[in-house]
Amino acid sequence: MCGIVGYVGPRPVIDVLVSGLARLEYRGYDSAGVALNQGDKLKLIKTAGRITDLEALVSAAGPLEAFSGIGHTRWATHGAPNTVNAHPHVDAFGEVVVVHNGIIENWVDLKKKLVETGHVFQSSTDTEVVAHMIGDLSDLPLVEAVRDVMNHAEGALALAVMRRSDPDVIVGARRGSPLVVGRGDGENFLASDIPAFLEHTREMVIIDDDRVVEVSSTSVRVFDLDGNEIEPEHRKIEWDFEAAEKGGFPTFMLKEIHEQPHAIADTLASRVSGTGRVVLDELEIDNALLRTIDKVFVVACGTSFHAAMMAKYAIERWTRLPVEIDIASEFRYRDPVLDARSLVIGISQSGETIDTLAAVRYAKAQGANLIGVSNVIDSALARESHAVLYTRAGLEIGVAATKTFTTQLVAMQLLGLYLAQVRGTLDPGAIELLVRDLQKLPSQVEKVLSTSAEIEQLSRLWTDTRDFFFLGRSGDFPVAMEGALKLKEIAYVRAEGYAAGEMKHGPIALIEKGVVVVGVATDSHVRSKTLSNMEEMKARGGTIVLVAEDGHDVGGVADHVIRVPAGPDLLCTVTAVIPLQLLAYHIATARGLDVDKPRNLAKTVTVE
């Protein structure tokens, strides 16, 4: 849940590190730090707080010459987010320095052994254990010492390590947590994610699990944990650097909300034919195998779980296959019944979510067939799965998911229709009509986005409101859940998502004057029931906000109505969630909050 950056080369090292960390701050922002290898010593600068706090310390330190350096921005797991626990961490002799993303699960046992041999620790982190272990292996080349530690450490981790006596070398290692190398001319970069070095190079190497990489200014060498050298696969980055900038919007989140029409169009591109069929040749799964599937499981976390909820409705309705959905962190612990006729779909925008990875690995061990849905090419989820469906949302910097969620919805709708097409459970004409409606989504979302100013004005009514309920039924239920989550994440107010019919079984006791109830009523076959449920909320004093399709009469139940373009059930989930994103955004900004970096959250959750 942290960001790592490293650099070896002729540029001013400190400038590369600090700018790289600024690009990675979405991965964590509790504390930050850098370590510079100056040859005669290791220079550490670190602090609690954000990159701007680190920049102030760097500026005060004066000229900082170095051969190489590593940096870190932290989302705390072990130890409070203070300066002592901030990375980098050094060994007992000040000769080795380490930054780390992930969790070393057996760190207590490892630390106990070190303490018994006289080691004294300065922090309460698991990472410092690695520095001390490598420090004790000073007789080995650094790459060998890191490999030895990887063979003893358990858990998900990505490391970047320097030793004072090797000023032109950084050694990285990866298991579970992401790590990539940027290749330059007489310089090389190491990072958790591509934006850290994108302004300097488009050439990259993805480091696979259980690999150690030795990076110098002129070479990149990759080894497995047995010490065998592996030929790395070189790739070219296609992203435009401007994708990492705000593009004239005040925040990344608002920019990414407005990028949704383009992201949805990209997700649909080449996946639907002119004859109204779904084309998913990239899945590379034999259609005969898909016809043998007798049960589907969808596993995900957070926002992605809401996409999983919609997937259940779509796949069951269109294919008549039974679908179970699970919060990924709970999936393997309930001992689900899986076999070769089971299809498990894992959804993760980063493809690095550790709970989802653990779930799909469990399913794989049981012989199930796996499809990963991810926004990141060659992510861990993509590599673990038998097939992968990429969402093509492009780089998303804001911590709260927006365009990655709507593209997940579209990807799952495509997959549901593809399964129906392969299995023959929907008439080709019905599939063609739904495909045509999918193709309308980019322009429909554009139309909803044009109401942003209207929603902003509406949001000012509730800047100080503390209690919200979001209600929906059928396909509108996951939309309501996502609306509630967005408001919690960025506005820090109490927002509960419920199936509308469930309110009368207890939660309605909380409805009173001053409570805002947002109802989503776009699913036609339950619309009348949803409106009836909203009447029950209004009778208890709730302020009623209704998301409804153009042209549909909602009676007098609503105090405020937000309209979205009409469309088929389930497909309307895409347009219906847009106003809820905007509502959360405008309430949060009216409260003066940083929507791009909500407190206590990180973009990629790589710890259990």
C-alpha positions in Angstrom: 0.0 0.0 0.0 3.0 2.2 -0.5 5.0 3.7 -3.4 8.6 2.9 -4.2 10.9 4.8 -6.5 14.6 4.3 -7.2 17.1 5.8 -9.6 20.7 5.2 -10.8 22.1 7.6 -13.4 23.5 11.1 -14.2 20.5 13.2 -13.4 20.2 15.0 -10.0 19.1 11.9 -8.0 17.0 13.8 -5.4 15.0 15.6 -8.2 14.1 12.2 -9.8 13.1 10.7 -6.5 10.9 13.5 -5.2 9.1 14.0 -8.6 8.6 10.2 -8.8 7.2 10.1 -5.3 4.8 12.9 -6.2 3.5 10.7 -9.0 3.0 7.8 -6.6 1.4 9.7 -3.7 -1.9 8.1 -4.5 -0.4 4.8 -3.2 0.0 6.3 0.3 0.6 9.6 1.9 1.0 9.0 5.7 4.8 9.7 5.5 7.6 9.9 2.9 11.3 9.6 2.7 14.4 9.3 0.5 17.8 7.7 0.9 20.8 8.9 -1.2 24.0 6.8 -1.7 26.7 9.4 -1.7 29.5 6.8 -1.7 31.1 7.8 1.6 27.7 7.7 3.4 24.0 7.0 3.1 22.0 10.2 3.5 18.4 9.8 4.8 15.6 12.4 4.8 12.2 11.4 5.9 9.1 12.8 7.6 5.6 12.2 8.6 3.1 13.8 6.3 2.9 14.3 2.6 5.4 14.8 -0.2 5.2 18.6 0.2 6.6 18.1 3.8 9.4 16.0 2.4 10.2 18.6 -0.3 10.5 21.3 2.4 13.2 19.2 4.2 15.0 18.4 1.0 15.1 22.1 0.1 16.4 23.0 3.6 19.2 20.4 3.3 20.9 22.2 0.4 22.9 20.5 -2.4 22.5 16.8 -2.3 24.9 15.0 -4.7 24.5 11.2 -5.0 25.2 8.3 -7.3 21.9 6.6 -6.7 18.8 6.8 -4.5 15.6 5.2 -3.3 12.4 6.8 -2.1 9.1 5.8 -0.5 5.6 7.2 0.2 3.8 5.2 2.9 0.3 4.0 3.8 0.9 2.7 7.4 0.4 -1.0 8.2 2.9 -1.8 10.9 3.6 1.1 13.2 2.0 4.5 13.5 2.5 7.0 10.6 5.3 9.0 12.2 8.8 10.0 11.2 10.5 7.1 13.0 8.4 4.6 11.2 8.7 6.4 7.8 10.8 4.6 5.2 13.7 4.2 4.3 15.0 2.0 7.1 18.7 1.2 7.8 20.6 -1.7 9.3 22.5 -1.7 12.6 25.6 -0.3 10.9 24.1 2.4 8.7 25.4 0.5 5.6 22.2 -0.9 4.1 19.0 1.0 3.5 15.6 -0.5 2.5 12.2 0.7 1.3 9.3 -1.8 1.2 5.7 -2.2 0.0 3.6 -4.9 1.5 3.7 -7.0 4.7 6.3 -9.4 5.9 4.0 -11.9 7.7 6.7 -13.7 9.7 8.5 -10.5 10.7 7.9 -11.1 14.4 9.8 -14.4 14.3 12.6 -12.9 12.2 12.9 -9.9 14.5 13.1 -12.2 17.6 16.1 -14.0 16.1 17.8 -10.8 15.3 17.2 -9.3 18.8 18.6 -12.5 20.3 21.9 -11.8 18.5 22.1 -8.2 19.8 20.2 -6.2 17.1 18.5 -3.0 18.4 15.5 -1.7 16.4 14.5 1.9 16.0 11.0 1.6 14.5 8.0 -0.6 15.0 7.8 -1.6 11.4 8.2 -5.0 9.7 10.5 -3.4 7.1 13.4 -2.7 9.4 13.8 -6.4 9.9 14.9 -6.7 6.2 17.5 -4.0 6.6 19.1 -5.8 9.6 19.0 -9.2 7.8 20.8 -7.8 4.8 23.2 -6.0 7.0 24.2 -9.3 8.5 25.0 -10.6 5.0 27.8 -8.1 4.2 30.0 -10.9 2.9 27.6 -11.6 0.0 27.0 -9.5 -3.1 23.9 -7.3 -2.5 21.8 -9.2 -5.0 22.6 -12.5 -3.3 21.8 -11.0 0.2 18.4 -9.8 -1.0 17.7 -13.2 -2.6 18.5 -14.8 0.7 16.1 -12.6 2.5 13.4 -13.3 0.0 13.8 -17.0 0.7 13.2 -16.4 4.4 10.5 -13.7 4.3 6.9 -14.6 4.0 4.0 -12.5 2.7 3.5 -9.9 -0.1 6.4 -7.6 -0.6 8.3 -5.4 -3.0 11.8 -4.2 -1.9 14.3 -1.6 -3.1 17.7 -1.9 -1.4 21.0 0.0 -1.5 24.3 -0.7 0.2 26.8 2.2 0.8 29.7 0.3 -0.7 27.8 -0.3 -4.0 26.9 3.3 -5.0 25.9 2.4 -8.6 23.6 -0.4 -7.7 20.0 -0.7 -6.5 18.5 -4.2 -5.9 14.8 -4.8 -6.1 12.7 -7.8 -5.3 9.0 -8.7 -5.7 6.5 -11.1 -4.4 2.8 -10.1 -4.7 3.4 -6.3 -4.6 4.0 -4.5 -7.9 7.5 -3.5 -9.1 8.6 -2.3 -12.6 11.9 -1.1 -14.1 12.2 1.9 -16.4 15.0 1.6 -18.9 16.9 4.7 -20.0 20.1 5.6 -21.8 22.8 5.4 -19.2 20.2 5.5 -16.5 17.6 3.2 -15.0 14.6 3.5 -12.7 12.8 1.2 -10.3 9.2 1.9 -9.1 5.9 0.5 -7.9 4.1 2.0 -10.9 4.9 3.5 -14.3 4.0 7.2 -13.6 7.1 7.5 -11.3 9.4 7.4 -14.3 7.1 8.1 -17.3 8.5 11.6 -17.9 11.9 10.1 -18.4 11.4 6.9 -20.4 8.8 4.7 -22.1 10.9 1.6 -22.0 10.0 -0.8 -19.2 10.5 -4.2 -17.7 7.9 -5.8 -15.5 9.4 -7.7 -12.6 7.5 -11.0 -12.0 6.8 -12.6 -8.6 9.7 -14.2 -6.8 12.3 -12.4 -8.8 15.3 -10.2 -7.8 16.5 -7.4 -10.0 19.9 -5.7 -10.0 19.7 -2.3 -11.5 22.8 -0.2 -12.4 23.1 2.8 -14.7 23.9 0.6 -17.6 22.2 -2.8 -16.9 19.2 -4.5 -15.6 19.7 -8.2 -14.5 16.8 -10.4 -13.3 17.3 -13.5 -11.2 14.9 -16.2 -9.8 15.2 -17.2 -6.1 17.5 -20.0 -6.9 20.0 -17.5 -8.4 19.4 -18.3 -12.1 19.5 -15.3 -14.4 16.2 -14.7 -16.3 16.0 -12.8 -19.5 13.5 -10.0 -18.8 10.7 -9.1 -21.2 11.0 -5.5 -22.5 7.8 -3.5 -23.1 7.0 0.0 -24.5 4.6 2.2 -22.5 1.8 3.5 -24.7 0.4 6.0 -22.1 0.6 9.7 -22.8 2.3 11.5 -20.0 -0.5 14.0 -20.0 -2.7 11.2 -18.7 -1.0 11.7 -15.3 -1.9 15.4 -15.3 -5.1 17.1 -14.3 -5.8 18.5 -17.8 -7.3 21.7 -16.6 -9.6 20.2 -14.0 -9.2 21.2 -10.3 -8.7 17.6 -9.2 -7.8 14.3 -10.7 -11.1 12.9 -9.5 -13.2 15.4 -11.5 -11.0 14.9 -14.5 -11.5 11.1 -14.3 -15.2 11.5 -13.8 -15.3 13.4 -17.1 -13.1 10.9 -18.9 -15.7 8.2 -18.5 -17.3 8.5 -21.9 -13.9 8.0 -23.6 -13.0 5.2 -21.2 -16.3 3.4 -21.9 -15.9 3.8 -25.6 -12.3 2.3 -25.4 -13.6 -0.6 -23.3 -16.2 -1.4 -26.0 -13.9 -0.8 -28.9 -13.3 -3.9 -31.1 -15.4 -6.0 -28.7 -18.7 -5.6 -30.5 -19.1 -6.3 -34.2 -21.1 -4.5 -36.8 -23.7 -7.2 -36.7 -24.4 -6.8 -33.0 -22.3 -9.6 -31.6 -19.8 -9.6 -28.7 -16.3 -10.4 -29.8 -14.0 -11.4 -26.9 -11.3 -13.4 -28.7 -8.8 -12.0 -26.2 -10.2 -14.3 -23.6 -8.6 -17.3 -25.3 -11.0 -19.7 -23.5 -12.5 -22.5 -25.6 -16.2 -21.9 -26.1 -16.7 -25.6 -25.5 -15.3 -25.1 -22.0 -17.6 -22.2 -21.4 -20.5 -24.4 -22.3 -19.6 -26.9 -19.6 -19.6 -24.2 -16.8 -22.4 -24.9 -14.3 -21.7 -22.2 -11.7 -20.1 -18.8 -11.6 -18.4 -17.1 -8.7 -17.4 -13.4 -8.7 -14.9 -12.1 -6.2 -13.9 -8.5 -5.5 -13.4 -5.8 -2.9 -14.7 -2.3 -2.4 -16.0 -0.6 -5.5 -15.1 -3.6 -7.6 -17.5 -5.7 -5.4 -20.3 -3.4 -6.5 -19.4 -4.3 -10.1 -19.5 -7.9 -9.0 -23.1 -7.4 -7.7 -24.2 -6.1 -11.1 -22.4 -9.0 -12.8 -24.5 -11.4 -10.8 -27.7 -9.8 -12.0 -26.5 -9.7 -15.6 -25.0 -13.2 -15.9 -28.0 -14.9 -14.1 -30.5 -13.0 -16.2 -28.8 -13.5 -19.5 -27.3 -17.0 -19.1 -29.4 -18.7 -16.5 -26.2 -19.8 -14.7 -26.2 -19.5 -10.9 -23.8 -16.9 -9.7 -22.4 -16.3 -6.2 -20.6 -13.1 -5.3 -18.1 -12.9 -2.5 -16.1 -10.2 -0.8 -12.7 -11.5 -1.8 -11.3 -11.4 1.8 -14.0 -13.8 2.9 -14.1 -16.2 -0.1 -11.5 -18.8 0.8 -12.5 -18.9 4.4 -16.0 -20.1 3.8 -14.6 -23.2 2.0 -16.6 -22.7 -1.3 -17.3 -25.7 -3.4 -15.3 -25.4 -6.7 -14.3 -27.8 -9.5 -13.4 -27.8 -13.2 -17.0 -26.8 -14.1 -16.7 -23.6 -12.0 -15.9 -20.2 -13.4 -14.4 -17.7 -11.0 -14.2 -14.1 -12.1 -11.8 -11.8 -10.1 -12.3 -8.1 -10.4 -9.6 -5.6 -9.3 -8.9 -2.2 -10.9 -5.2 -2.5 -10.1 -4.9 -6.2 -10.5 -2.8 -6.2 -7.4 -5.5 -6.3 -4.6 -4.1 -8.9 -2.3 -7.4 -10.2 -1.1 -8.6 -10.8 -4.6 -5.3 -12.4 -5.6 -5.5 -14.8 -2.7 -9.1 -15.7 -3.6 -8.3 -16.5 -7.3 -5.2 -18.4 -6.2 -7.4 -20.5 -3.9 -9.9 -21.1 -6.7 -7.0 -22.1 -9.1 -5.8 -24.6 -6.6 -9.3 -26.2 -6.6 -9.3 -26.6 -10.4 -11.6 -23.7 -11.2 -11.4 -21.7 -14.4 -10.3 -18.1 -13.9 -11.1 -14.8 -15.7 -9.4 -11.7 -14.3 -10.9 -8.3 -14.9 -8.3 -5.5 -14.4 -7.3 -2.1 -15.6 -3.6 -2.8 -15.6 -1.8 -4.7 -18.3 0.3 -7.6 -17.0 -1.0 -7.1 -13.4 -0.6 -10.0 -10.9 -4.3 -10.8 -11.4 -3.8 -11.0 -15.2 -0.9 -13.4 -14.8 -2.7 -15.6 -12.3 -5.9 -15.9 -14.4 -6.4 -18.3 -17.3 -7.9 -15.4 -19.3 -8.1 -11.6 -18.7 -10.5 -8.9 -19.7 -8.9 -5.4 -19.5 -11.2 -2.4 -18.8 -9.1 0.1 -20.7 -10.0 3.0 -18.4 -6.5 4.5 -18.6 -4.5 5.8 -15.7 -6.6 6.7 -12.7 -4.8 8.8 -10.1 -7.7 9.7 -7.8 -7.9 7.2 -4.9 -11.7 6.9 -5.1 -12.6 4.8 -8.2 -14.7 6.4 -10.9 -13.9 5.6 -14.5 -12.4 2.2 -13.4 -15.8 1.3 -11.9 -18.0 2.3 -14.9 -15.6 0.4 -17.2 -15.8 -2.6 -14.9 -19.6 -2.5 -15.3 -19.3 -2.4 -19.0 -16.7 -5.2 -19.1 -19.0 -7.4 -17.0 -22.0 -6.6 -19.2 -19.9 -7.6 -22.2 -18.8 -10.8 -20.5 -22.4 -11.6 -19.5 -23.6 -11.1 -23.1 -20.7 -13.1 -24.5 -21.5 -16.1 -22.2 -25.2 -15.9 -23.3 -24.0 -15.8 -26.9 -21.7 -18.8 -26.5 -24.2 -20.8 -24.5 -27.2 -19.9 -26.7 -29.3 -18.6 -23.8 -30.3 -15.3 -25.4 -31.8 -14.9 -28.9 -29.2 -13.3 -31.3 -31.7 -10.5 -31.9 -31.9 -9.8 -28.2 -28.1 -9.7 -27.9 -27.9 -7.3 -30.9 -30.4 -4.9 -29.3 -28.4 -4.9 -26.0 -25.1 -4.4 -27.9 -26.6 -1.4 -29.7 -27.7 0.0 -26.4 -24.2 -0.5 -25.0 -22.8 1.5 -27.8 -25.0 4.4 -26.8 -23.5 4.6 -23.3 -20.6 7.0 -24.0 -22.9 9.7 -25.4 -25.5 9.0 -22.6 -22.8 9.4 -19.9 -21.7 12.7 -21.6 -25.2 13.9 -21.3 -25.3 13.1 -17.5 -22.0 14.9 -17.1 -23.5 18.1 -18.5 -25.7 18.3 -15.4 -22.6 18.6 -13.1 -23.4 22.3 -12.3 -27.0 21.4 -11.4 -25.8 18.7 -9.1 -23.2 21.0 -7.5 -26.0 23.5 -6.7 -28.1 20.7 -5.2 -25.2 19.5 -3.1 -24.9 22.8 -1.3 -28.1 22.0 0.5 -26.3 19.1 2.3 -22.8 20.3 3.0 -23.5 19.9 6.7 -25.7 16.8 6.6 -24.4 13.9 8.5 -26.8 11.0 7.5 -27.5 9.7 4.1 -29.2 6.5 2.8 -28.8 5.2 -0.7 -31.5 2.8 -1.8 -32.2 0.6 -4.9 -33.6 -2.7 -6.0 -32.3 -5.2 -8.5 -29.7 -3.6 -10.8 -30.1 -0.3 -9.0 -29.0 -1.9 -5.7 -25.2 -2.0 -6.5 -25.5 1.6 -7.9 -26.9 2.6 -4.5 -24.1 0.8 -2.7 -21.5 2.5 -4.8 -23.1 5.9 -4.3 -23.0 5.4 -0.5 -19.3 4.3 -0.7 -18.3 7.3 -2.7 -19.8 9.7 -0.2 -18.1 7.9 2.7 -14.8 7.8 1.0 -14.4 11.4 0.1 -16.9 13.4 2.2 -16.5 11.4 5.5 -20.2 11.4 6.2 -22.3 8.5 7.3 -23.8 7.0 4.2 -25.5 3.6 4.1 -26.4 1.6 1.0 -29.4 -0.8 1.3 -31.7 -2.8 -0.9 -34.8 -0.6 -0.7 -37.1 -3.3 0.4 -34.9 -4.1 3.3 -35.3 -0.8 5.0 -38.6 -1.8 6.7 -36.8 -4.7 8.4 -34.9 -2.4 10.8 -33.0 0.5 9.3 -36.1 2.6 8.8 -35.9 3.4 12.5 -33.0 5.8 11.6 -35.1 7.8 9.1 -36.1 11.2 10.5 -36.2 14.8 9.5 -32.8 15.9 8.2 -31.8 12.5 6.8 -31.3 12.5 3.0 -32.5 9.4 1.2 -31.2 8.9 -2.3 -33.2 6.4 -4.3 -32.1 4.9 -7.6 -35.1 3.9 -9.8 -33.9 3.0 -13.3 -34.6 -0.8 -13.3 -38.1 -0.9 -14.9 -39.4 -4.2 -13.5 -39.0 -3.0 -9.9 -39.4 0.8 -10.3 -42.9 0.9 -8.8 -41.7 -1.0 -5.8 -38.8 1.3 -5.3 -41.1 4.3 -5.5 -43.3 2.7 -2.9 -40.3 2.2 -0.6 -39.3 5.9 -1.1 -42.8 6.9 0.0 -42.1 5.1 3.3 -39.0 7.1 3.7 -40.8 10.3 3.0 -43.5 9.5 5.5 -40.8 9.4 8.2 -39.4 12.8 7.4 -36.6 11.9 5.0 -35.6 14.3 2.2 -36.0 12.3 -1.0 -33.6 12.5 -3.9 -34.5 10.3 -6.9 -32.3 9.2 -9.8 -34.8 8.3 -12.6 -34.8 7.9 -16.3 -36.0 10.6 -18.7 -39.7 10.3 -19.5 -40.7 8.2 -16.5 -43.3 9.6 -14.1 -42.1 9.3 -10.5 -45.2 10.9 -9.0 -44.8 13.4 -6.1 -42.5 11.3 -3.9 -39.3 13.1 -4.6 -38.1 16.4 -3.3 -35.5 16.5 -6.0 -35.2 14.4 -9.2 -31.9 13.8 -11.1 -32.7 12.5 -14.6 -30.5 10.1 -16.7 -31.1 8.9 -20.3 -33.5 6.0 -20.6 -32.1 2.6 -21.4 -32.4 -1.2 -20.8 -32.3 -2.5 -17.3 -28.8 -3.3 -16.0 -27.2 -1.2 -18.7 -28.6 1.8 -16.9 -26.3 1.1 -14.0 -23.6 2.9 -15.9 -25.5 6.1 -16.4 -27.2 6.0 -13.0 -23.9 6.0 -11.0 -22.6 9.2 -12.6 -24.8 11.6 -10.7 -23.9 9.8 -7.5 -20.2 10.3 -8.2 -20.8 14.0 -8.9 -23.0 14.4 -5.8 -20.3 12.9 -3.5 -17.6 15.0 -5.3 -19.4 18.3 -4.9 -20.4 17.6 -1.3 -16.8 16.8 -0.4 -15.3 19.8 -2.2 -17.9 22.1 -0.6 -16.6 20.7 2.7 -13.1 21.7 1.8 -11.8 18.1 1.6 -9.0 16.7 -0.6 -11.0 14.3 -2.8 -7.9 12.9 -4.6 -6.3 11.8 -1.3 -9.1 10.8 1.1 -7.8 10.1 4.6 -6.8 6.5 5.6 -7.2 5.2 2.0 -4.8 4.0 -0.6 -5.4 3.4 -4.3 -4.0 -0.1 -4.4 -4.6 -2.4 -1.4 -1.7 -4.9 -1.3 -2.1 -6.1 2.3 -4.7 -8.4 3.9 
